[in-house]
Amino acid sequence: SCITKRIWHPALLLLCTSGDISQKTTWHRISVFRPGLRDVTYQYVRKGCRIFVEGKIDYGEYTDKNNVRRQATTIIAGKEKS
């Protein structure tokens, strides 16, 4: 899994003087199928590492164990062959 975090200051958007900072965190699943890339990923990527992921993005929906519909974003890592 990987997260992306967007941070912004509402005062810049609303021209107010509040000191609040807003943020939104989004979780993404990453799938690595290419054997060479998968091996390098397992060897070097650790929790807390900043990474660059290039690949195809896939959006889906599922129902969790509490019967709540959720959206999921999966990044299928690796360049597409031309």
C-alpha positions as CSV (number, residue, x, y, z in Angstrom):
1,S,0.0,0.0,0.0
2,C,1.0,3.6,-0.6
3,I,-0.5,6.9,0.6
4,T,-0.7,10.2,-1.0
5,K,-1.2,13.3,1.2
6,R,-2.5,16.6,0.1
7,I,-2.0,19.5,2.5
8,W,-3.4,23.0,2.2
9,H,-4.0,26.1,4.2
10,P,-7.7,27.2,4.1
11,A,-6.7,30.8,4.8
12,L,-5.1,31.0,1.4
13,L,-8.3,29.8,-0.2
14,L,-10.8,31.8,1.8
15,L,-8.7,34.9,2.7
16,C,-9.3,34.4,6.4
17,T,-6.8,34.4,9.2
18,S,-7.4,31.0,10.8
19,G,-4.3,29.0,11.5
20,D,-5.9,25.6,10.6
21,I,-4.2,23.4,8.1
22,S,-6.3,20.9,6.2
23,Q,-5.2,17.6,4.8
24,K,-6.5,14.6,2.9
25,T,-4.8,11.3,2.9
26,T,-5.6,8.7,0.2
27,W,-4.6,5.0,0.3
28,H,-3.6,3.1,-2.9
29,R,-2.8,-0.5,-3.4
30,I,0.2,-1.2,-5.6
31,S,0.5,-4.4,-7.6
32,V,3.8,-5.4,-9.1
33,F,3.6,-8.4,-11.6
34,R,6.9,-8.1,-13.6
35,P,9.4,-10.5,-11.9
36,G,12.5,-8.3,-12.1
37,L,10.6,-5.2,-10.8
38,R,8.9,-7.3,-8.1
39,D,12.2,-8.6,-6.8
40,V,13.7,-5.1,-6.6
41,T,10.6,-3.8,-4.8
42,Y,10.8,-6.6,-2.2
43,Q,14.5,-5.9,-1.7
44,Y,14.5,-2.1,-1.3
45,V,11.1,-0.7,-0.5
46,R,10.3,-0.4,3.2
47,K,7.6,1.2,5.3
48,G,8.1,5.0,5.3
49,C,10.1,5.1,2.1
50,R,9.3,7.7,-0.5
51,I,8.8,6.1,-3.8
52,F,7.9,7.0,-7.4
53,V,5.4,4.6,-9.0
54,E,4.7,4.6,-12.7
55,G,2.1,2.4,-14.2
56,K,-1.6,1.9,-14.9
57,I,-4.2,3.1,-12.5
58,D,-7.3,1.0,-11.8
59,Y,-10.4,2.1,-9.9
60,G,-12.7,-0.3,-8.3
61,E,-15.4,-0.7,-5.7
62,Y,-16.0,-3.4,-3.0
63,T,-18.2,-4.1,0.0
64,D,-16.3,-4.4,3.3
65,K,-17.2,-6.9,6.1
66,N,-19.6,-4.3,7.7
67,N,-21.5,-4.2,4.3
68,V,-20.3,-0.7,3.5
69,R,-19.4,0.1,-0.1
70,R,-15.9,1.4,-0.5
71,Q,-13.8,2.7,-3.4
72,A,-10.3,1.4,-4.1
73,T,-7.5,2.6,-6.2
74,T,-4.9,0.1,-7.4
75,I,-1.7,1.1,-9.2
76,I,-0.3,-1.6,-11.4
77,A,3.4,-0.8,-11.4
78,G,5.6,-1.0,-14.4
79,K,5.7,0.6,-17.9
80,E,3.5,-0.8,-20.5
81,K,5.4,-2.3,-23.4
82,S,4.9,-0.5,-26.7
